[in-house]
Amino acid sequence: MILPRHLDRGPHYAYGLADDADVLLMYERVIREAQTPEDLHAHPDADVLRSHWRTLFPPCPARAAWEARFPELASASAAAA
């Protein structure tokens, strides 16, 4: 998958969705750079996001906002700690 330029400003990088490292990198970029709700609906998959949430490194304010909006993500982070 190649993200739109407004989400990934670097050189074109094709994210391999079968590669966990690529999935983590892509999700971090989408969370950090999303400009519209459509960006967030189009790219992350909810089940994949939940399964990888504790290993993602979004900015602290973004993590707090997502965990406030989706308490199951906060539970996953707490269980992993």
N, C-alpha and C positions, 0 to 999 in steps of 0.2 A: 504494500500500500504506500502510496506517495501522498503526503499531506499537502493541502493547498498552501501557497506561498505565505499567506497571512498567519499560518500556524507554524510553519517551519521555514525560516528565512535563510537558512544555510544552503549549501549545495543540495541539489535534489538527492534525496536519500530514500531508497525503497525499504520500508520496514517489513521484515519477514514476520508475519503474525504467528508462525510456528516457533519462533525463537523468543524465549522469555525476555532476554535482554532487550531485543527490539521492541517488544510489547511495552516493557517498562519505560523505555526512552520515549516512545510515541505517546503513551498516556501522560507522562510528565509534561511533554511539550503541549499537548492538547489542553491539559488542565491549566498550565501557565499562560498559554497564548490565546485561548478561546475568546472571541469577541462577541459572540451571539449565542443564544440558547441552541440554535441550529448546529453550531460547531460541536457542542457537547452532545447533542442527540445523534449526530452523524458519525462520530468516530469511536468513542469508547463503548464497549459492550458492558452492560451492567454486571453480568456474572463474572466476566474476566476482571473487571475493575474490583469487584469485591474480593476475588481470590488473590489479587496482587496488591491490594491496598497497603498492607503493612510493609511491603518492600518498596513502595514508591517514595520518592523524595520531592514532593511538590513544595513550594514555598510555605512556610508556617501559616501565614494568614489564609492561604488557599486550603491547606489541610484542615484548619479549624472551621472554615466556612463549610467545606464538604461534610465534615463530621457532624456539624450542627444540623445541617440539612438532611443528612442520611445517617441516623444514629447507629445503624448496623455497621457502618465503617468504623466508627469510634469503638464499638465493641470488638471488632476484629483487631484493631490496633492494641487495645487493652489486653486482650487475650494473648497476643504475641509478646507482650512486654514481660 
